[in-house]
């Protein structure tokens, strides 16, 4: 992420609570999720991404770029008139 000028050095992954997930409009999982929500108003999308753990740098970059593209498409879907 440093290549994109994003500093994650002080960030620690954490589990997201069910309450947090159920308060969302859209939840995108990365592909290895066993997510089961009892919330009919949450749009759950499984992006089926490869796990970057243990992958070579070029593969991790491809996964990062895929995530970036999918997030941009998601924003375009929800905010089609924004520049």
PDB file of N, CA, C and O in Angstrom:
ATOM      1  N   UNK A   1       0.821  -1.191   0.000  1.00  0.00           N
ATOM      2  CA  UNK A   1       0.000   0.000   0.000  1.00  0.00           C
ATOM      3  C   UNK A   1       0.866   1.258   0.000  1.00  0.00           C
ATOM      4  O   UNK A   1       0.413   2.342  -0.365  1.00  0.00           O
ATOM      5  N   UNK A   2       2.112   1.092   0.414  1.00  0.00           N
ATOM      6  CA  UNK A   2       3.026   2.233   0.368  1.00  0.00           C
ATOM      7  C   UNK A   2       3.160   2.771  -1.048  1.00  0.00           C
ATOM      8  O   UNK A   2       3.350   3.971  -1.247  1.00  0.00           O
ATOM      9  N   UNK A   3       3.060   1.877  -2.038  1.00  0.00           N
ATOM     10  CA  UNK A   3       3.135   2.309  -3.432  1.00  0.00           C
ATOM     11  C   UNK A   3       2.012   3.278  -3.778  1.00  0.00           C
ATOM     12  O   UNK A   3       2.131   4.054  -4.726  1.00  0.00           O
ATOM     13  N   UNK A   4       0.932   3.237  -3.022  1.00  0.00           N
ATOM     14  CA  UNK A   4      -0.218   4.126  -3.221  1.00  0.00           C
ATOM     15  C   UNK A   4      -0.248   5.237  -2.175  1.00  0.00           C
ATOM     16  O   UNK A   4      -1.256   5.926  -2.017  1.00  0.00           O
ATOM     17  N   UNK A   5       0.863   5.405  -1.466  1.00  0.00           N
ATOM     18  CA  UNK A   5       0.977   6.418  -0.401  1.00  0.00           C
ATOM     19  C   UNK A   5      -0.068   6.229   0.702  1.00  0.00           C
ATOM     20  O   UNK A   5      -0.617   7.197   1.229  1.00  0.00           O
ATOM     21  N   UNK A   6      -0.327   4.971   1.037  1.00  0.00           N
ATOM     22  CA  UNK A   6      -1.237   4.642   2.133  1.00  0.00           C
ATOM     23  C   UNK A   6      -0.423   3.940   3.210  1.00  0.00           C
ATOM     24  O   UNK A   6       0.118   2.857   2.989  1.00  0.00           O
ATOM     25  N   UNK A   7      -0.346   4.564   4.364  1.00  0.00           N
ATOM     26  CA  UNK A   7       0.443   4.022   5.470  1.00  0.00           C
ATOM     27  C   UNK A   7      -0.444   3.158   6.360  1.00  0.00           C
ATOM     28  O   UNK A   7      -1.353   3.663   7.020  1.00  0.00           O
ATOM     29  N   UNK A   8      -0.180   1.868   6.376  1.00  0.00           N
ATOM     30  CA  UNK A   8      -0.934   0.935   7.210  1.00  0.00           C
ATOM     31  C   UNK A   8      -0.107   0.423   8.382  1.00  0.00           C
ATOM     32  O   UNK A   8      -0.504  -0.530   9.053  1.00  0.00           O
ATOM     33  N   UNK A   9       1.034   1.046   8.630  1.00  0.00           N
ATOM     34  CA  UNK A   9       1.958   0.527   9.638  1.00  0.00           C
ATOM     35  C   UNK A   9       1.369   0.511  11.051  1.00  0.00           C
ATOM     36  O   UNK A   9       1.754  -0.320  11.873  1.00  0.00           O
ATOM     37  N   UNK A  10       0.449   1.414  11.333  1.00  0.00           N
ATOM     38  CA  UNK A  10      -0.126   1.448  12.680  1.00  0.00           C
ATOM     39  C   UNK A  10      -1.530   0.838  12.719  1.00  0.00           C
ATOM     40  O   UNK A  10      -2.257   1.021  13.695  1.00  0.00           O
ATOM     41  N   UNK A  11      -1.908   0.121  11.674  1.00  0.00           N
ATOM     42  CA  UNK A  11      -3.233  -0.496  11.596  1.00  0.00           C
ATOM     43  C   UNK A  11      -3.149  -1.971  11.974  1.00  0.00           C
ATOM     44  O   UNK A  11      -2.199  -2.661  11.607  1.00  0.00           O
ATOM     45  N   UNK A  12      -4.133  -2.438  12.695  1.00  0.00           N
ATOM     46  CA  UNK A  12      -4.199  -3.837  13.096  1.00  0.00           C
ATOM     47  C   UNK A  12      -5.540  -4.402  12.639  1.00  0.00           C
ATOM     48  O   UNK A  12      -6.586  -3.825  12.938  1.00  0.00           O
ATOM     49  N   UNK A  13      -5.524  -5.517  11.920  1.00  0.00           N
ATOM     50  CA  UNK A  13      -6.807  -6.111  11.516  1.00  0.00           C
ATOM     51  C   UNK A  13      -7.634  -6.476  12.743  1.00  0.00           C
ATOM     52  O   UNK A  13      -7.090  -6.854  13.781  1.00  0.00           O
ATOM     53  N   UNK A  14      -8.933  -6.362  12.615  1.00  0.00           N
ATOM     54  CA  UNK A  14      -9.821  -6.739  13.712  1.00  0.00           C
ATOM     55  C   UNK A  14     -11.075  -7.369  13.128  1.00  0.00           C
ATOM     56  O   UNK A  14     -11.416  -7.169  11.962  1.00  0.00           O
ATOM     57  N   UNK A  15     -11.734  -8.120  13.958  1.00  0.00           N
ATOM     58  CA  UNK A  15     -12.999  -8.720  13.556  1.00  0.00           C
ATOM     59  C   UNK A  15     -14.085  -7.653  13.572  1.00  0.00           C
ATOM     60  O   UNK A  15     -14.117  -6.795  14.455  1.00  0.00           O
ATOM     61  N   UNK A  16     -14.963  -7.715  12.596  1.00  0.00           N
ATOM     62  CA  UNK A  16     -16.089  -6.792  12.532  1.00  0.00           C
ATOM     63  C   UNK A  16     -17.283  -7.484  13.180  1.00  0.00           C
ATOM     64  O   UNK A  16     -17.576  -8.641  12.879  1.00  0.00           O
ATOM     65  N   UNK A  17     -17.958  -6.783  14.054  1.00  0.00           N
ATOM     66  CA  UNK A  17     -19.072  -7.398  14.785  1.00  0.00           C
ATOM     67  C   UNK A  17     -20.293  -7.580  13.884  1.00  0.00           C
ATOM     68  O   UNK A  17     -20.444  -6.901  12.869  1.00  0.00           O
ATOM     69  N   UNK A  18     -21.141  -8.494  14.272  1.00  0.00           N
ATOM     70  CA  UNK A  18     -22.391  -8.728  13.547  1.00  0.00           C
ATOM     71  C   UNK A  18     -23.249  -7.474  13.549  1.00  0.00           C
ATOM     72  O   UNK A  18     -23.872  -7.150  12.538  1.00  0.00           O
ATOM     73  N   UNK A  19     -23.289  -6.769  14.666  1.00  0.00           N
ATOM     74  CA  UNK A  19     -24.062  -5.522  14.733  1.00  0.00           C
ATOM     75  C   UNK A  19     -23.555  -4.501  13.718  1.00  0.00           C
ATOM     76  O   UNK A  19     -24.348  -3.835  13.053  1.00  0.00           O
ATOM     77  N   UNK A  20     -22.232  -4.381  13.601  1.00  0.00           N
ATOM     78  CA  UNK A  20     -21.668  -3.453  12.619  1.00  0.00           C
ATOM     79  C   UNK A  20     -22.063  -3.858  11.206  1.00  0.00           C
ATOM     80  O   UNK A  20     -22.459  -3.014  10.402  1.00  0.00           O
ATOM     81  N   UNK A  21     -21.955  -5.143  10.905  1.00  0.00           N
ATOM     82  CA  UNK A  21     -22.283  -5.631   9.569  1.00  0.00           C
ATOM     83  C   UNK A  21     -23.761  -5.445   9.247  1.00  0.00           C
ATOM     84  O   UNK A  21     -24.116  -5.062   8.132  1.00  0.00           O
ATOM     85  N   UNK A  22     -24.613  -5.715  10.217  1.00  0.00           N
ATOM     86  CA  UNK A  22     -26.050  -5.598   9.991  1.00  0.00           C
ATOM     87  C   UNK A  22     -26.509  -4.153   9.845  1.00  0.00           C
ATOM     88  O   UNK A  22     -27.628  -3.907   9.395  1.00  0.00           O
ATOM     89  N   UNK A  23     -25.669  -3.197  10.216  1.00  0.00           N
ATOM     90  CA  UNK A  23     -26.014  -1.784  10.048  1.00  0.00           C
ATOM     91  C   UNK A  23     -25.575  -1.242   8.684  1.00  0.00           C
ATOM     92  O   UNK A  23     -25.813  -0.075   8.375  1.00  0.00           O
ATOM     93  N   UNK A  24     -24.944  -2.076   7.880  1.00  0.00           N
ATOM     94  CA  UNK A  24     -24.430  -1.655   6.573  1.00  0.00           C
ATOM     95  C   UNK A  24     -25.472  -1.823   5.475  1.00  0.00           C
ATOM     96  O   UNK A  24     -26.396  -2.628   5.595  1.00  0.00           O
ATOM     97  N   UNK A  25     -25.311  -1.057   4.412  1.00  0.00           N
ATOM     98  CA  UNK A  25     -26.119  -1.249   3.209  1.00  0.00           C
ATOM     99  C   UNK A  25     -25.537  -2.369   2.356  1.00  0.00           C
ATOM    100  O   UNK A  25     -26.265  -3.199   1.813  1.00  0.00           O
ATOM    101  N   UNK A  26     -24.205  -2.375   2.250  1.00  0.00           N
ATOM    102  CA  UNK A  26     -23.498  -3.369   1.440  1.00  0.00           C
ATOM    103  C   UNK A  26     -22.328  -3.901   2.246  1.00  0.00           C
ATOM    104  O   UNK A  26     -21.621  -3.142   2.910  1.00  0.00           O
ATOM    105  N   UNK A  27     -22.128  -5.211   2.182  1.00  0.00           N
ATOM    106  CA  UNK A  27     -20.959  -5.847   2.782  1.00  0.00           C
ATOM    107  C   UNK A  27     -20.276  -6.635   1.676  1.00  0.00           C
ATOM    108  O   UNK A  27     -20.887  -7.505   1.056  1.00  0.00           O
ATOM    109  N   UNK A  28     -19.014  -6.331   1.433  1.00  0.00           N
ATOM    110  CA  UNK A  28     -18.230  -7.069   0.445  1.00  0.00           C
ATOM    111  C   UNK A  28     -17.260  -7.970   1.186  1.00  0.00           C
ATOM    112  O   UNK A  28     -16.444  -7.505   1.981  1.00  0.00           O
ATOM    113  N   UNK A  29     -17.359  -9.260   0.916  1.00  0.00           N
ATOM    114  CA  UNK A  29     -16.427 -10.209   1.512  1.00  0.00           C
ATOM    115  C   UNK A  29     -15.351 -10.516   0.486  1.00  0.00           C
ATOM    116  O   UNK A  29     -15.557 -10.353  -0.717  1.00  0.00           O
ATOM    117  N   UNK A  30     -14.219 -10.955   0.965  1.00  0.00           N
ATOM    118  CA  UNK A  30     -13.067 -11.128   0.091  1.00  0.00           C
ATOM    119  C   UNK A  30     -12.939 -12.523  -0.515  1.00  0.00           C
ATOM    120  O   UNK A  30     -12.019 -12.771  -1.294  1.00  0.00           O
ATOM    121  N   UNK A  31     -13.833 -13.424  -0.176  1.00  0.00           N
ATOM    122  CA  UNK A  31     -13.811 -14.701  -0.863  1.00  0.00           C
ATOM    123  C   UNK A  31     -13.736 -15.921   0.022  1.00  0.00           C
ATOM    124  O   UNK A  31     -14.038 -17.026  -0.428  1.00  0.00           O
ATOM    125  N   UNK A  32     -13.346 -15.754   1.253  1.00  0.00           N
ATOM    126  CA  UNK A  32     -13.214 -16.919   2.130  1.00  0.00           C
ATOM    127  C   UNK A  32     -14.170 -16.798   3.307  1.00  0.00           C
ATOM    128  O   UNK A  32     -13.921 -17.332   4.388  1.00  0.00           O
ATOM    129  N   UNK A  33     -15.245 -16.100   3.084  1.00  0.00           N
ATOM    130  CA  UNK A  33     -16.155 -15.794   4.181  1.00  0.00           C
ATOM    131  C   UNK A  33     -17.184 -16.890   4.406  1.00  0.00           C
ATOM    132  O   UNK A  33     -17.654 -17.542   3.473  1.00  0.00           O
ATOM    133  N   UNK A  34     -17.508 -17.063   5.648  1.00  0.00           N
ATOM    134  CA  UNK A  34     -18.629 -17.915   6.038  1.00  0.00           C
ATOM    135  C   UNK A  34     -19.711 -17.028   6.645  1.00  0.00           C
ATOM    136  O   UNK A  34     -20.479 -17.450   7.510  1.00  0.00           O
ATOM    137  N   UNK A  35     -19.746 -15.807   6.173  1.00  0.00           N
ATOM    138  CA  UNK A  35     -20.644 -14.792   6.708  1.00  0.00           C
ATOM    139  C   UNK A  35     -22.106 -15.199   6.534  1.00  0.00           C
ATOM    140  O   UNK A  35     -22.551 -15.535   5.437  1.00  0.00           O
ATOM    141  N   UNK A  36     -22.820 -15.160   7.623  1.00  0.00           N
ATOM    142  CA  UNK A  36     -24.258 -15.398   7.606  1.00  0.00           C
ATOM    143  C   UNK A  36     -24.914 -14.315   8.446  1.00  0.00           C
ATOM    144  O   UNK A  36     -24.792 -14.291   9.671  1.00  0.00           O
ATOM    145  N   UNK A  37     -25.609 -13.424   7.762  1.00  0.00           N
ATOM    146  CA  UNK A  37     -26.297 -12.340   8.459  1.00  0.00           C
ATOM    147  C   UNK A  37     -27.794 -12.566   8.385  1.00  0.00           C
ATOM    148  O   UNK A  37     -28.319 -13.052   7.384  1.00  0.00           O
ATOM    149  N   UNK A  38     -28.458 -12.212   9.446  1.00  0.00           N
ATOM    150  CA  UNK A  38     -29.907 -12.285   9.479  1.00  0.00           C
ATOM    151  C   UNK A  38     -30.459 -10.881   9.251  1.00  0.00           C
ATOM    152  O   UNK A  38     -31.275 -10.381  10.025  1.00  0.00           O
ATOM    153  N   UNK A  39     -30.000 -10.267   8.182  1.00  0.00           N
ATOM    154  CA  UNK A  39     -30.398  -8.897   7.875  1.00  0.00           C
ATOM    155  C   UNK A  39     -30.777  -8.829   6.401  1.00  0.00           C
ATOM    156  O   UNK A  39     -29.912  -8.824   5.524  1.00  0.00           O
ATOM    157  N   UNK A  40     -32.064  -8.777   6.142  1.00  0.00           N
ATOM    158  CA  UNK A  40     -32.526  -8.815   4.759  1.00  0.00           C
ATOM    159  C   UNK A  40     -32.221  -7.540   3.989  1.00  0.00           C
ATOM    160  O   UNK A  40     -32.289  -7.541   2.760  1.00  0.00           O
ATOM    161  N   UNK A  41     -31.888  -6.461   4.670  1.00  0.00           N
ATOM    162  CA  UNK A  41     -31.605  -5.200   3.995  1.00  0.00           C
ATOM    163  C   UNK A  41     -30.127  -4.998   3.683  1.00  0.00           C
ATOM    164  O   UNK A  41     -29.738  -3.936   3.197  1.00  0.00           O
ATOM    165  N   UNK A  42     -29.306  -5.998   3.955  1.00  0.00           N
ATOM    166  CA  UNK A  42     -27.872  -5.890   3.681  1.00  0.00           C
ATOM    167  C   UNK A  42     -27.568  -6.640   2.390  1.00  0.00           C
ATOM    168  O   UNK A  42     -27.875  -7.825   2.258  1.00  0.00           O
ATOM    169  N   UNK A  43     -26.963  -5.938   1.447  1.00  0.00           N
ATOM    170  CA  UNK A  43     -26.552  -6.534   0.177  1.00  0.00           C
ATOM    171  C   UNK A  43     -25.159  -7.134   0.383  1.00  0.00           C
ATOM    172  O   UNK A  43     -24.178  -6.401   0.504  1.00  0.00           O
ATOM    173  N   UNK A  44     -25.074  -8.460   0.423  1.00  0.00           N
ATOM    174  CA  UNK A  44     -23.797  -9.138   0.652  1.00  0.00           C
ATOM    175  C   UNK A  44     -23.220  -9.559  -0.688  1.00  0.00           C
ATOM    176  O   UNK A  44     -23.874 -10.247  -1.473  1.00  0.00           O
ATOM    177  N   UNK A  45     -21.989  -9.138  -0.939  1.00  0.00           N
ATOM    178  CA  UNK A  45     -21.315  -9.471  -2.190  1.00  0.00           C
ATOM    179  C   UNK A  45     -20.002 -10.176  -1.882  1.00  0.00           C
ATOM    180  O   UNK A  45     -19.132  -9.635  -1.199  1.00  0.00           O
ATOM    181  N   UNK A  46     -19.881 -11.369  -2.388  1.00  0.00           N
ATOM    182  CA  UNK A  46     -18.642 -12.126  -2.212  1.00  0.00           C
ATOM    183  C   UNK A  46     -17.780 -11.886  -3.439  1.00  0.00           C
ATOM    184  O   UNK A  46     -18.121 -12.322  -4.538  1.00  0.00           O
ATOM    185  N   UNK A  47     -16.674 -11.200  -3.257  1.00  0.00           N
ATOM    186  CA  UNK A  47     -15.813 -10.850  -4.373  1.00  0.00           C
ATOM    187  C   UNK A  47     -14.877 -11.978  -4.783  1.00  0.00           C
ATOM    188  O   UNK A  47     -14.188 -11.855  -5.795  1.00  0.00           O
ATOM    189  N   UNK A  48     -14.830 -13.055  -4.042  1.00  0.00           N
ATOM    190  CA  UNK A  48     -14.054 -14.250  -4.402  1.00  0.00           C
ATOM    191  C   UNK A  48     -12.619 -13.913  -4.817  1.00  0.00           C
ATOM    192  O   UNK A  48     -12.145 -14.347  -5.867  1.00  0.00           O
ATOM    193  N   UNK A  49     -11.951 -13.145  -3.990  1.00  0.00           N
ATOM    194  CA  UNK A  49     -10.560 -12.767  -4.255  1.00  0.00           C
ATOM    195  C   UNK A  49      -9.617 -13.846  -3.745  1.00  0.00           C
ATOM    196  O   UNK A  49      -9.935 -14.577  -2.807  1.00  0.00           O
ATOM    197  N   UNK A  50      -8.453 -13.934  -4.376  1.00  0.00           N
ATOM    198  CA  UNK A  50      -7.418 -14.830  -3.872  1.00  0.00           C
ATOM    199  C   UNK A  50      -6.871 -14.273  -2.562  1.00  0.00           C
ATOM    200  O   UNK A  50      -6.826 -13.059  -2.364  1.00  0.00           O
ATOM    201  N   UNK A  51      -6.463 -15.160  -1.680  1.00  0.00           N
ATOM    202  CA  UNK A  51      -5.844 -14.753  -0.418  1.00  0.00           C
ATOM    203  C   UNK A  51      -4.429 -14.265  -0.717  1.00  0.00           C
ATOM    204  O   UNK A  51      -3.637 -15.022  -1.278  1.00  0.00           O
ATOM    205  N   UNK A  52      -4.086 -13.028  -0.364  1.00  0.00           N
ATOM    206  CA  UNK A  52      -2.752 -12.517  -0.663  1.00  0.00           C
ATOM    207  C   UNK A  52      -1.654 -13.110   0.216  1.00  0.00           C
ATOM    208  O   UNK A  52      -0.471 -12.990  -0.104  1.00  0.00           O
ATOM    209  N   UNK A  53      -2.039 -13.748   1.322  1.00  0.00           N
ATOM    210  CA  UNK A  53      -1.041 -14.294   2.250  1.00  0.00           C
ATOM    211  C   UNK A  53      -0.137 -15.301   1.533  1.00  0.00           C
ATOM    212  O   UNK A  53      -0.610 -16.273   0.944  1.00  0.00           O
ATOM    213  N   UNK A  54       1.166 -15.046   1.596  1.00  0.00           N
ATOM    214  CA  UNK A  54       2.145 -15.956   1.022  1.00  0.00           C
ATOM    215  C   UNK A  54       2.338 -15.814  -0.477  1.00  0.00           C
ATOM    216  O   UNK A  54       3.133 -16.543  -1.070  1.00  0.00           O
ATOM    217  N   UNK A  55       1.630 -14.895  -1.093  1.00  0.00           N
ATOM    218  CA  UNK A  55       1.756 -14.698  -2.540  1.00  0.00           C
ATOM    219  C   UNK A  55       2.952 -13.798  -2.846  1.00  0.00           C
ATOM    220  O   UNK A  55       3.409 -13.031  -1.998  1.00  0.00           O
ATOM    221  N   UNK A  56       3.443 -13.912  -4.079  1.00  0.00           N
ATOM    222  CA  UNK A  56       4.539 -13.034  -4.486  1.00  0.00           C
ATOM    223  C   UNK A  56       4.004 -11.614  -4.685  1.00  0.00           C
ATOM    224  O   UNK A  56       2.797 -11.401  -4.794  1.00  0.00           O
ATOM    225  N   UNK A  57       4.921 -10.656  -4.730  1.00  0.00           N
ATOM    226  CA  UNK A  57       4.556  -9.243  -4.760  1.00  0.00           C
ATOM    227  C   UNK A  57       3.674  -8.890  -5.954  1.00  0.00           C
ATOM    228  O   UNK A  57       2.720  -8.126  -5.807  1.00  0.00           O
ATOM    229  N   UNK A  58       3.977  -9.430  -7.127  1.00  0.00           N
ATOM    230  CA  UNK A  58       3.159  -9.110  -8.301  1.00  0.00           C
ATOM    231  C   UNK A  58       1.723  -9.597  -8.140  1.00  0.00           C
ATOM    232  O   UNK A  58       0.787  -8.914  -8.555  1.00  0.00           O
ATOM    233  N   UNK A  59       1.545 -10.764  -7.546  1.00  0.00           N
ATOM    234  CA  UNK A  59       0.199 -11.290  -7.317  1.00  0.00           C
ATOM    235  C   UNK A  59      -0.545 -10.431  -6.307  1.00  0.00           C
ATOM    236  O   UNK A  59      -1.731 -10.154  -6.483  1.00  0.00           O
ATOM    237  N   UNK A  60       0.139 -10.008  -5.253  1.00  0.00           N
ATOM    238  CA  UNK A  60      -0.488  -9.138  -4.252  1.00  0.00           C
ATOM    239  C   UNK A  60      -0.896  -7.813  -4.893  1.00  0.00           C
ATOM    240  O   UNK A  60      -1.961  -7.280  -4.583  1.00  0.00           O
ATOM    241  N   UNK A  61      -0.074  -7.285  -5.768  1.00  0.00           N
ATOM    242  CA  UNK A  61      -0.427  -6.049  -6.472  1.00  0.00           C
ATOM    243  C   UNK A  61      -1.683  -6.246  -7.318  1.00  0.00           C
ATOM    244  O   UNK A  61      -2.553  -5.375  -7.352  1.00  0.00           O
ATOM    245  N   UNK A  62      -1.779  -7.379  -7.996  1.00  0.00           N
ATOM    246  CA  UNK A  62      -2.965  -7.667  -8.808  1.00  0.00           C
ATOM    247  C   UNK A  62      -4.219  -7.723  -7.939  1.00  0.00           C
ATOM    248  O   UNK A  62      -5.267  -7.203  -8.321  1.00  0.00           O
ATOM    249  N   UNK A  63      -4.112  -8.348  -6.781  1.00  0.00           N
ATOM    250  CA  UNK A  63      -5.250  -8.430  -5.858  1.00  0.00           C
ATOM    251  C   UNK A  63      -5.622  -7.034  -5.372  1.00  0.00           C
ATOM    252  O   UNK A  63      -6.800  -6.678  -5.335  1.00  0.00           O
ATOM    253  N   UNK A  64      -4.619  -6.244  -5.001  1.00  0.00           N
ATOM    254  CA  UNK A  64      -4.858  -4.860  -4.557  1.00  0.00           C
ATOM    255  C   UNK A  64      -5.563  -4.057  -5.648  1.00  0.00           C
ATOM    256  O   UNK A  64      -6.522  -3.335  -5.375  1.00  0.00           O
ATOM    257  N   UNK A  65      -5.085  -4.186  -6.877  1.00  0.00           N
ATOM    258  CA  UNK A  65      -5.676  -3.438  -7.982  1.00  0.00           C
ATOM    259  C   UNK A  65      -7.103  -3.897  -8.267  1.00  0.00           C
ATOM    260  O   UNK A  65      -7.961  -3.089  -8.623  1.00  0.00           O
ATOM    261  N   UNK A  66      -7.352  -5.187  -8.110  1.00  0.00           N
ATOM    262  CA  UNK A  66      -8.699  -5.725  -8.295  1.00  0.00           C
ATOM    263  C   UNK A  66      -9.645  -5.144  -7.247  1.00  0.00           C
ATOM    264  O   UNK A  66     -10.766  -4.749  -7.569  1.00  0.00           O
ATOM    265  N   UNK A  67      -9.198  -5.093  -6.002  1.00  0.00           N
ATOM    266  CA  UNK A  67     -10.017  -4.508  -4.933  1.00  0.00           C
ATOM    267  C   UNK A  67     -10.305  -3.040  -5.238  1.00  0.00           C
ATOM    268  O   UNK A  67     -11.440  -2.582  -5.101  1.00  0.00           O
ATOM    269  N   UNK A  68      -9.280  -2.311  -5.648  1.00  0.00           N
ATOM    270  CA  UNK A  68      -9.461  -0.892  -5.966  1.00  0.00           C
ATOM    271  C   UNK A  68     -10.509  -0.705  -7.061  1.00  0.00           C
ATOM    272  O   UNK A  68     -11.378   0.161  -6.954  1.00  0.00           O
ATOM    273  N   UNK A  69     -10.425  -1.514  -8.106  1.00  0.00           N
ATOM    274  CA  UNK A  69     -11.374  -1.411  -9.210  1.00  0.00           C
ATOM    275  C   UNK A  69     -12.799  -1.742  -8.752  1.00  0.00           C
ATOM    276  O   UNK A  69     -13.750  -1.064  -9.141  1.00  0.00           O
ATOM    277  N   UNK A  70     -12.942  -2.773  -7.936  1.00  0.00           N
ATOM    278  CA  UNK A  70     -14.270  -3.156  -7.449  1.00  0.00           C
ATOM    279  C   UNK A  70     -14.871  -2.082  -6.539  1.00  0.00           C
ATOM    280  O   UNK A  70     -16.074  -1.824  -6.595  1.00  0.00           O
ATOM    281  N   UNK A  71     -14.044  -1.460  -5.708  1.00  0.00           N
ATOM    282  CA  UNK A  71     -14.540  -0.383  -4.840  1.00  0.00           C
ATOM    283  C   UNK A  71     -14.982   0.805  -5.691  1.00  0.00           C
ATOM    284  O   UNK A  71     -16.024   1.404  -5.426  1.00  0.00           O
ATOM    285  N   UNK A  72     -14.203   1.145  -6.703  1.00  0.00           N
ATOM    286  CA  UNK A  72     -14.584   2.243  -7.595  1.00  0.00           C
ATOM    287  C   UNK A  72     -15.908   1.940  -8.292  1.00  0.00           C
ATOM    288  O   UNK A  72     -16.764   2.817  -8.404  1.00  0.00           O
ATOM    289  N   UNK A  73     -16.080   0.707  -8.760  1.00  0.00           N
ATOM    290  CA  UNK A  73     -17.321   0.312  -9.421  1.00  0.00           C
ATOM    291  C   UNK A  73     -18.503   0.369  -8.453  1.00  0.00           C
ATOM    292  O   UNK A  73     -19.613   0.733  -8.842  1.00  0.00           O
ATOM    293  N   UNK A  74     -18.262   0.011  -7.202  1.00  0.00           N
ATOM    294  CA  UNK A  74     -19.311   0.066  -6.187  1.00  0.00           C
ATOM    295  C   UNK A  74     -19.746   1.514  -5.947  1.00  0.00           C
ATOM    296  O   UNK A  74     -20.939   1.802  -5.855  1.00  0.00           O
ATOM    297  N   UNK A  75     -18.777   2.416  -5.848  1.00  0.00           N
ATOM    298  CA  UNK A  75     -19.114   3.830  -5.686  1.00  0.00           C
ATOM    299  C   UNK A  75     -19.860   4.346  -6.910  1.00  0.00           C
ATOM    300  O   UNK A  75     -20.822   5.102  -6.775  1.00  0.00           O
ATOM    301  N   UNK A  76     -19.425   3.945  -8.104  1.00  0.00           N
ATOM    302  CA  UNK A  76     -20.116   4.361  -9.326  1.00  0.00           C
ATOM    303  C   UNK A  76     -21.558   3.859  -9.348  1.00  0.00           C
ATOM    304  O   UNK A  76     -22.454   4.544  -9.842  1.00  0.00           O
ATOM    305  N   UNK A  77     -21.773   2.671  -8.817  1.00  0.00           N
ATOM    306  CA  UNK A  77     -23.121   2.100  -8.757  1.00  0.00           C
ATOM    307  C   UNK A  77     -24.028   2.914  -7.835  1.00  0.00           C
ATOM    308  O   UNK A  77     -25.189   3.161  -8.164  1.00  0.00           O
ATOM    309  N   UNK A  78     -23.507   3.326  -6.696  1.00  0.00           N
ATOM    310  CA  UNK A  78     -24.318   4.046  -5.724  1.00  0.00           C
ATOM    311  C   UNK A  78     -24.368   5.550  -5.973  1.00  0.00           C
ATOM    312  O   UNK A  78     -25.321   6.217  -5.569  1.00  0.00           O
ATOM    313  N   UNK A  79     -23.356   6.079  -6.629  1.00  0.00           N
ATOM    314  CA  UNK A  79     -23.291   7.520  -6.898  1.00  0.00           C
ATOM    315  C   UNK A  79     -22.967   7.750  -8.373  1.00  0.00           C
ATOM    316  O   UNK A  79     -21.895   8.264  -8.692  1.00  0.00           O
ATOM    317  N   UNK A  80     -23.875   7.380  -9.278  1.00  0.00           N
ATOM    318  CA  UNK A  80     -23.571   7.429 -10.711  1.00  0.00           C
ATOM    319  C   UNK A  80     -23.371   8.836 -11.266  1.00  0.00           C
ATOM    320  O   UNK A  80     -22.718   8.998 -12.297  1.00  0.00           O
ATOM    321  N   UNK A  81     -23.907   9.837 -10.617  1.00  0.00           N
ATOM    322  CA  UNK A  81     -23.809  11.201 -11.136  1.00  0.00           C
ATOM    323  C   UNK A  81     -22.643  11.991 -10.571  1.00  0.00           C
ATOM    324  O   UNK A  81     -22.465  13.161 -10.910  1.00  0.00           O
ATOM    325  N   UNK A  82     -21.851  11.371  -9.717  1.00  0.00           N
ATOM    326  CA  UNK A  82     -20.703  12.058  -9.123  1.00  0.00           C
ATOM    327  C   UNK A  82     -19.519  11.985 -10.084  1.00  0.00           C
ATOM    328  O   UNK A  82     -19.338  10.979 -10.770  1.00  0.00           O
ATOM    329  N   UNK A  83     -18.714  13.046 -10.135  1.00  0.00           N
ATOM    330  CA  UNK A  83     -17.528  13.034 -11.033  1.00  0.00           C
ATOM    331  C   UNK A  83     -16.446  12.094 -10.561  1.00  0.00           C
ATOM    332  O   UNK A  83     -15.403  11.979 -11.206  1.00  0.00           O
TER     333      UNK A  83
END
